[in-house]
């Protein structure tokens, strides 16, 4: 009997109980990733130069397009809360590449490197929402979550 009550109690504890400010932060994060993807498309030559310095030209073009599309589609998915954890999981390798490869090459690891600090912040937010979940104002919560009988 106590075991059944524990199971019912754990079912009620989910990301739908997150505070509203977490939903707002998730939406802002998603919109930021979406805009970053659009900026990658807008500044094609700069991003292509960064990728081509460490790869051959053919794979650099594919990596540039893939990075832009993952940020655009994944950012919208995060903002709307649709398959949020999957979208965040797809963003992590790109941000790890920015942290470990791109930012140290550009201006080194310094406190004045705002791109590095921004990449660290975004990566921390990605990991935070991977753990906490999408929240109550999300497609995951409204459509995909099983309703209790």
N, C-alpha and C positions, 0 to 999 in steps of 0.2 A: 504494500500500500504506500509506504513512504517512497519507494523507488518510483512509482508512477507519478507521485506529486513532484519529485525532483525532475522527471522528464518533462512534465508540463511546464514547470518553472523555467527550465532551460530553453524551451521553445519560445517563451515570451521574450527572452533576452536575445535580441538580434539588432541588426543595424537600423531597424525602423525606430528604435528608441534613442538614436543619436540626437543630440541637440540640433536645432535649426541652423546654428552658425556653422556646423560641420557641413551641412548641405550647401550653404552659401559658399564655403571655402572650396568644396568639391566642384561646384559650378564655375567658380573663378579659375580654378586649376585647369579645368577642361577648356574653357575659353582661351586661357593663356597658351595651352598646347596647340589649339586650333590656329590661333594667330601666329604662333611660332612656325607652324607648318606653312602657312601662307607666306610668311616672310622668307622662308627657305626657297619657295617657288619664285618669289619676286627677285631675290638676290641670287640668282642661279650661278652666276660666274664666281662669286665669292665662295659659296658653299662647294661648288665643283672644284675650285682650287684647293680648298682644305682637304677634300676627299682624295684628290688626285696626287697630293704630296705623299700619301702613304699607300696608294694603290695604283694599279694600272688604269688607263683612261676608260676602258670599257666598263669595268666594274664600278668605277667612280660615278659614272652617269647613272647606273642602276641604283647605287647606294643613295645618291642624292634624291632620286625620285621616290625610292622606298622610304627614306627618312621623312620626306615631306608628306607622303600619303599616310604613313603611320601616325604622324602628329595630327594631321587634319581629321582623319576618320576617328582615331582614338580619342582626340580631344573632344570631338562632338559626342562620342559615346560616354566619356567621363562626365561631360556637362549634363547630359540627359540622364545619366545613371543607367545606361543600358549595357548589360554584360560588363559592368564596371571593373571587376577584378581582372577579367581577360584583357580589357583595353589597357589597364595599368601595367599588366604583365608584359604587354607588347612594347610599352614605352621604356621599360627599365633598361634593356640593352642599349638603346639609343642614348639615354642619359648617362649610363656608365661609360660609353664611348666618349661622350663629351667631357666627362670628369677625368678620365684616365688618358685620353689621347689628344683631343682638340684643345682644351683649355691650357694644359701645361705647355703645349707647343707654341701657343700664341703669345702669352705673356708670363708664363711661369706660374708657380704657386706662390702667390703673394696676397696680402689682404686687400691690395688695391685692385685686384682682378675681380671686377664685379660679375663678369660672366661665370667665373668659377663659383662664386658665392650663390649666384642665382641657380646654377645647375645643382649645387648641393641642397639648396632649399627645395627645389622642385623634386629632386630624388627623395628627400625626406618626406615630402607630402605624398608622393606616390606610395612609398612604403607604409605610411600612416593609413592611407585609405585602402591599401591592400589588407591591412589587419582589421580596421574598423568597419569596412563595408560601405555601401553606397548611401545609406541613410533613408529617411522616410519619404522624401520628395524625389523619388527616382522611379524609372520604369521597372527596374529590378524589383522594387518593393510593391509597386501597384499592380503589375501584370504577372510577373514571373513567379512570385512567391506563393507557395501553397497556402491557402486559407485554412484555418483550423475549423474543424466541424463542431 
